Amino acid sequence: MIILSRNSPTVTQSTELQCVEKGRKPVILDDEGVQVMGTVGPYRLRQPLILVCVGEGDPPPDLVWLRDGEVWDAEMDPGVSKEHRQRNTLVIPSLGREFSGNSFSCEANSKRLAEKPETTVIVSIHMPVQDTRLLNLPSPQTAGTTYEVLCQATGSSPSPSFSWFLVSPSGQNQSLDGSSIQDSLSGNLTVSRLNITVEKNDHESKILCVATNPIFLPVTATAKLIVNYPPEVEIYIPSDVSPGRLVEGSDLNLECKVDSRPPPTRFQWFKDNEIISEEQTLGLKNVQPENSGTYRCIVDNVEGSGDSDPVRLSVLYRPTCTNPEILPHRMESDEDTPGVDLRCQVDAKPAARSYRWFFNSSGGSFEIPSAKPLMSFMNYAVSKSGDQGKVLCWATNDVGVQSEPCVFHIVPLGAPHPPVDCDISDRTPGSVEVACKPGFSGGLEQHFILQVFEMINGTQTLVASNWSRTPIMRVTGLQPNTSYILAVHAGNDRGESPTMFVGGQTESFLPRLKHPSPDRLPVLYIIVAVLCSVMFLSIILSITAACRRHMMMKREKNLTQTQPILGNYSEKTDSEQSEPLMKRDPGKPIERKVSFRDCSCSRSHRLMSSVSNGTLNGTRTDSRNLPVQKTIVRSYSIDKLRARCPTCNPSGNIAYPPNSPPETTGGKNYNKSGGIIKVDSLGSF
């Protein structure tokens, strides 16, 4: 700043000005002297690169080559340059991949320049694909799964194009559509995408990715497909077997055929949702109706499970008896005729088409011509007491004849069987009750009759009777403490059963003796023990006395045998017997003295002896005038024939009065013995 003042002297100041010319950008020329800008090339690998940088200025600038911003060459070309011009030549003898895409800048440096102008070019090099690979494809693959496969190519300039192929094991190529190409920022990495769904038929096929550079040969990446899939199951049935018409007794093998990768790890056979085997082959031996059902096979591997289509097996079998029915049957006529309907119910597959009937009984056997499942028998009833009559039924279908027939037990309608196990269930001084078990009713409703007989003058006399629908009967009006004969029989519309006899006695009015109380039992035991001891002691004493008597008799016998008997024995008086033996006549025989024991008889014996001799207490007595006690033993002879029953009335409510004439009740004629005179004959079928 210069400040001027009026009073100050004139001041002169000089300034030297220097003019600096603005720098100009250098020019880059190729090896042919042509100016280049932007991108140079493209060059091939191993091709030399020559670029000349020319800069002008006053003073001329210094030229420096920079590679991606770093000083690469700062030496100027030797020799004389034109006025105000400098040159710097960039020489690369062999371009490698590292120079692809590099930027080379020529910078003009001058001390007088505030800015350093520069010119930049990018080197373009044509390069083949260096490496190609497939990514993002797992191994093994699962059938039915979609995968995104990447094909990555590196080192190619320009960016390559991609082609996708699927090559089968037989060599057939299938072109695949890949996605768009994605380049890296440097242009050295290029990626293509492919979405592919693999199937089980693609196993061992190859995926090919071909990266193609327009200048160089294409490069291919390959991946082999290992495709796993869950089991595909099918049940194999022999061609000569029809699963819907298996005959019982035949054999069948069902095989579980599997297509899977990897191989299956488990087999399971199901019948109607129930596991029956874990083998690959299911063997059915001697199939029966219970083998019918729905079969399927389930197989597992690491990829999952496979289920076969269900197979329905139907076993044909011959008829078997299931539930034979016996139904009542009555015909509409003037007089109803009872009977039964026999229904031959069988289980068969296919259904039975014919039936065979056969009658078998103790009276005979014959075949009944009929092919229907229903058979009617008149005047017959169901047997409940044994095999008196059997009707057999066989059914036939397409498989064969029924092995075991249906059996019906029937009997002709007739008189009932006698009741069994009859016994007196209750008795009072004036009544008796008899309880029995019913016998076979003869196929009709039966009733039970109780008759009471008393022995009067050696004859069975009916004194009371009663009847009941149940086998429990009671009669009243009897004498107390009296023995009777009880006769029980059953009857129905067809007749009466044989009679069952029971002996009984009414109660007495005398009170019954009470049983000894438990407190007196030990005393009774002591008394019994004492009596037994006395009896035992008496027996011992009797045996001892008998032995002593036997020994004395033997001793006397021996003594007699040692002395000779010289004459006959004659009785002597007491005085004669008292004489000593030495005074006896030696010519007379020695007499033996015998001693007899007196026999003390019982009073009854003496009484009977006296009576037999006609004397009693020294007095002659007539035995006819003696009072003699007699023991009367009651004995009964039971008439095995039907007892006379003038008081029976099985179909009425009140018994007949004694000695009344026979009557007719309920449409049936009864004789005096109580039997039915008129009986309908048995019907036939």
Steps between C-alpha positions, in 0.01 A plus 500: 500500500631847413385794708531847342514817698504862397786584706707195418748492216436288190594138544557270210500121542567244230373140487624220278222291353557143384244339269442126539333319218219264600606143450346284232413134530754267356412290202528121491591332175506127422782320336374616163496866603127523522361692789296280732254584771282301735572130443787368309503158350383244517827326526570133528682339777877520468468776243727809557349835597660824372352837583668843441411795715574844344482819703548864389560819693730787575699380666421143387358282781638182638287196404436220746307170437268388781342148527180508693620822672848380579818616326595242241753681274654848568788492255475723198591374158868575417593718207413851389140592501339772310471840654275510801410122462587195709436122450478197725441159343331220701622158394364169644661210314233238586154571629380265764161454667606743766491787249148432389286799585790701638494878452817670382518881549759740355550798732673827402701647785637863497608733774314782341178309472262509788316197367641185355298407194487131409352268244379146587435189293378156601668194366267237359629144464318207341536198732350150495294357789741402763273282719140383497325316785152400615389612844201454732417143386497251792576135450303279512186668384142411584257432223232763459710773658585826319855628530659835399831413337769768445754489216797723578756599233814694585780670299303560183510823308260581359237340718409153375161370399357192674324193372336231720452134405371181664669191362334164574701181567417391146657819359188696412537876548224721623540877489408687814407863544731692728443836660664836427874550533640691791848655476725605780617858534839416363354314209715200584213292651182407318214295646198332340206341688292191416186376682459127445261241649663160503304178452590142577564439127773766513714271711860486369425772245740795467438872520729694263572873520689633192664846532580635150737788419457627142875497446613197690382141531204430734553359849259243650410418863334160575314356799362145524156456650449242776122497540346329805128440529263336748381145431245436231321183611290250312356166615575222256242222468566195281316516171319171559347623827183706525504692829121516501448124464748321722387153599547401863795270556711645218839674540583855393822706505472879480822681405565863583681642196688821570671766288699732724835667543672434731379142571213454748572465868168350619202306365159488665197295397160618619171310503207726573736758659669241722867403460535130418855469359828686447634290214515595134293194404180411682428127488143386563477123547170314501291815476181508704200736505666707770778583251256709298568872527686799360878465474759770435876532527686802641875541438736753658838641400697813591293712261162403641230233480314341214156339519365252251151498361274281716426148380176336604522125561176306509511134604227272374402228744250221530196544726539483875216485752450834676170534682244227431156611611208295632176697479148401603267414214123467495276423210165668456246216510205375699738378765833671544788259453810610689834464328837663442670678211868424457706770331843386378704819532855475362788730422629445148678688225355493244154448642367148537290385205360167625427317826481137605291377795531173690297360792669269750345344810487175689195406299669538163686728264406636160577793270248778454479623141532877514739763368370792703643644824166467685343171612173457693426207735146440624426346842860552604660715764849607603686232695624607840585167653739322266554385147168331441481637147741692280447686176819573307544764234782545247533800269689509168655790306747533213793411728362177639273329750477602864737288709318499834119501478262717695337279764145548629376299800127435471268235642144390423238656722398250771448432866744666738787329673467434874633762739836427660671557835169506690534553871292623794576870536263572791273308739255590776270286719228532234683567168791396284675696223701329224747684272634348177695596194291495182576248230458552128156645437442306178502826307180628665403677817494255791358485853599295805276278715566383858302203639512381865439131581463331838529128569162391634453124557801430276358705208621833362214742546496850346425752772592835334626656177592838356657644184709802406646672198838491674676189635429606860180342638337496845217287641312574823252328724733214597528321834792601724784258563383269221698336223381548142603410149538807274459451122603776257450511124473759221241541226426701186253490214675193357495282811658440837844397614588197713456547875781579740449374862626672813456370856411754765355555844314796649630681805399408859344739748764400756775755548829413347799428716742778509850434395748510784655835545867538418573546872397137576699344220817449710294319767355271235846433369615402854202266551559332165870459584417340840251259342752403234762439771260277699412304189865456413580383857209252491629356176848457650361324810282271288795401286711434814228277658456306178874436480514376861200271443663360189823425689315319786304286257819404321665404832206277601504337158868414539434353844218281371712367220768383750244283703331204331124490500397156633127525473206712415440815690213497745376770726574471873349653799676770689606256765643269246681778330644615825671174563870496453636353185717244683190322646355434159480151366796437291289297259269792429587765253610840624218750469574852387338781687362765274402851617244703306453877531156639544366713212320809614248581225315820452154557633352481158677172436375353824160634421500347161635171649225495751248578236635229281480253789155621594608618843541842645630537857452131555148510364386339180394772264328498163710681247195614312388714791837684533517865380778505232635834362523530120708741297303614193721604202325698234580396147360626174486339162495767227291417200717574196189544286311824495321541834129541499416865521126564544572856620723635219401812318811630323319764297266631774552725795346270766595136560242223461330384817599146604331208327334722237437373149727606216426822320594660173693828519666723251382301200707194605359173640661375820458145631505402867873468495535860391638422152378656180291260296486703178842627382568665166744306290835659422513694180754452231687746283 
